[in-house]
Every structure is written in structure tokens, then in C-alpha cells.
């Protein structure tokens, strides 16, 4: 099962997709209609106490938030170009 999170941040469109089967998060950043960045990172379940005991929906929310926080920081640091 995978869950997507889509949002706008500082003029960019961000898509976060968690794949619970592989514990990986795919992150895509787009500028209007052009994809400008994509990566896939692995989530380490050991950083969250009792992660495996959480409901799958709660796991997805937590991992998507983790992936989103990382990509928001990169946008704010200007790694994908200034939108101001």
C-alpha cells in the first residue's frame, strides 16, 4: 500500500509517496509543469518507538511528514532555485 501527500511550498509543487512494502519515500518537486527534482529515500523505522505497532494509516502520515520536512528544508535553503 502506498499513500501520497501533495502540497505547494514556496512556489513549487511537492509530491511525497510512501511505500510501506519497501519503507521508501519517493519525493518529487515540480516547477509549474516541469519536474525539477526526484529522489527516493529509505525510512529507518527504528527512529520511531513502536513504529510497527502503529496503524498503517498513522505510519503513512508520520513517514510522509518526515519526507516532507526534509524536502521543505531543501526548498527553503534554495537548493531548487529561488522563487522570490
C-alpha positions in Angstrom: 0.0 0.0 0.0 1.2 3.5 -0.7 0.0 6.9 0.3 0.6 10.2 -1.4 0.9 13.7 0.0 0.7 16.6 -2.4 1.2 20.3 -1.5 2.6 23.6 -2.6 5.6 25.1 -0.9 7.3 28.4 -1.9 6.0 28.2 -5.5 6.9 24.5 -6.0 4.6 21.5 -6.2 5.7 18.7 -4.0 4.6 15.1 -4.1 5.6 12.7 -1.3 4.7 9.0 -1.7 5.4 6.4 1.0 5.7 2.7 0.0 5.2 0.6 3.2 6.4 -2.6 1.5 9.8 -1.2 1.0 9.9 1.6 3.6 10.9 4.1 0.9 9.7 7.6 0.3 9.6 9.0 -3.2 9.9 12.8 -3.3 9.2 14.8 -6.4 9.5 18.6 -6.8 7.9 20.4 -9.8 8.1 24.0 -11.0 4.8 24.6 -12.9 4.6 21.6 -15.3 8.3 20.6 -15.2 9.7 18.1 -12.8 12.9 19.6 -11.4 13.9 17.0 -8.7 13.1 13.5 -7.7 14.7 11.2 -5.2 13.8 8.1 -3.1 14.9 7.8 0.5 14.6 4.9 2.9 12.8 5.4 6.2 14.5 3.9 9.3 11.7 2.5 11.4 14.0 2.4 14.4 13.8 6.2 14.8 10.2 5.9 16.0 9.4 4.0 19.1 6.9 1.2 18.5 6.5 2.1 14.8 5.4 -1.4 13.9 2.6 -1.3 16.4 1.0 1.8 14.8 -1.9 1.6 12.5 -0.8 1.6 8.8 -2.6 5.0 8.2 -0.6 6.5 11.1 2.6 5.1 9.8 1.9 6.7 6.4 1.2 10.1 7.9 4.3 10.0 10.0 6.6 8.9 7.2 5.1 11.4 4.7 5.6 14.2 7.2 9.2 13.1 7.7 9.8 13.2 4.0 8.0 16.5 3.5 10.0 18.2 6.3 13.3 17.2 4.5 12.2 18.4 1.1 10.8 21.7 2.6 14.2 22.4 4.2 15.9 21.9 0.9 13.5 24.3 -0.9 13.9 26.9 1.8 17.7 26.5 1.6 17.4 27.5 -2.1 18.6 24.1 -3.5 16.0 24.2 -6.3 16.3 27.8 -7.2 14.8 31.0 -5.7 11.1 31.7 -6.2 11.1 35.2 -4.7 
